[in-house]
Amino acid sequence: MQSVITAAAHAATVGFFQEANGDYSSMRLMSFLSLCAAIGFALLGVLGKGSGETPTYVLGFLTAAFGPKVVQKPFEEKPAALPS
């Protein structure tokens, strides 16, 4: 029971751009910035201020935001199972 409480307390102290072990993740930061750029270009397109290439930019930034994480996922460390 103590290990579950300790794990929950540790998880509460980890920030949004940090891995479970507390290390900062440049992959999460890059994905977040790419997502923000895609949203910005999409808003420009909706407001009529974008060019004809706006959908290409949005798709490119969405691919940059989520593509590397899909490739990285199988190689991440698996979390240890909690004792029952």
C-alpha positions in Angstrom: 0.0 0.0 0.0 2.9 2.4 0.8 4.4 1.9 -2.6 1.1 2.9 -4.3 0.9 6.0 -2.2 4.6 6.8 -3.0 4.0 6.3 -6.7 0.9 8.5 -6.7 2.8 11.3 -4.9 5.7 11.1 -7.3 3.3 11.2 -10.3 1.8 14.4 -8.9 5.2 16.1 -8.8 6.1 15.4 -12.5 5.3 18.3 -14.9 3.6 18.3 -18.2 6.9 18.2 -20.2 8.6 15.6 -18.0 8.8 11.9 -18.2 7.7 9.7 -15.4 11.2 9.6 -14.0 11.4 13.5 -13.8 13.6 14.0 -16.9 12.5 16.8 -19.2 11.3 15.6 -22.6 12.3 17.5 -25.7 10.0 15.2 -27.7 7.0 16.5 -25.8 8.1 20.1 -26.2 8.6 19.7 -29.9 5.2 18.0 -30.3 3.5 20.7 -28.4 5.1 23.5 -30.4 4.3 21.7 -33.7 0.7 21.3 -32.6 0.5 25.0 -31.7 1.9 25.9 -35.1 -0.7 23.7 -36.8 -3.5 25.3 -34.9 -2.2 28.7 -35.8 -2.0 27.9 -39.5 -5.5 26.3 -39.4 -6.9 29.5 -37.8 -5.3 31.6 -40.6 -7.0 29.3 -43.1 -10.4 29.5 -41.4 -10.1 33.3 -41.2 -9.3 33.6 -44.9 -5.8 35.0 -44.3 -3.9 31.9 -45.3 -2.5 31.0 -48.7 -3.4 28.1 -50.9 -0.7 26.1 -49.2 -2.3 26.4 -45.7 -3.7 22.8 -45.7 -0.2 21.5 -46.6 1.3 23.5 -43.7 -1.3 22.2 -41.3 -0.8 18.6 -42.3 3.0 19.0 -42.2 2.9 20.4 -38.7 0.4 17.7 -37.5 2.7 15.1 -38.9 5.7 16.7 -37.1 3.7 16.8 -33.9 2.5 13.2 -33.7 4.7 11.2 -36.1 7.9 11.0 -34.1 6.0 9.9 -31.0 4.5 7.0 -32.9 8.0 5.9 -34.0 9.4 6.4 -30.5 6.7 4.6 -28.5 7.8 1.0 -29.1 11.3 1.8 -27.9 10.3 3.5 -24.6 11.0 1.9 -21.3 8.0 -0.1 -20.0 6.8 1.1 -16.5 7.3 -1.4 -13.7 4.2 -3.3 -12.7 2.8 -2.2 -9.3 2.9 -4.9 -6.7 -0.5 -6.4 -5.8 
